[in-house]
Amino acid sequence: MAVTVLIKRKVIDGKGELLENLYQELIALAVKQEGYLGAETFRRMDIKDEYLVISRWRDVEDWSKWLVSEGRRAFQERIDALTDTNTKFEIYESAQ
């Protein structure tokens, strides 16, 4: 069953553009991952430098493989250098 993953991050002041560039590179890598269905990136309007990525996967197994993949983990390290809090991952499946 398809899953949707909410990924929330708050970057250090002024690092939002760098994060957005990393997101584009990361998505280019994700499209090669089996089960990746797409993603959207949002910048929060009321809290500066907070971002939300909504990522869709064919199933939780595909997401789990991506989460621990060497390529994604390398990006996570680069992203962590721009954030002041831990990345939050929330996984949802359709209620229907």
Helices and strands as residue ranges (DSSP letters): E 3-10, H 16-30, E 36-43, E 50-57, H 60-68, H 70-80, E 88-93
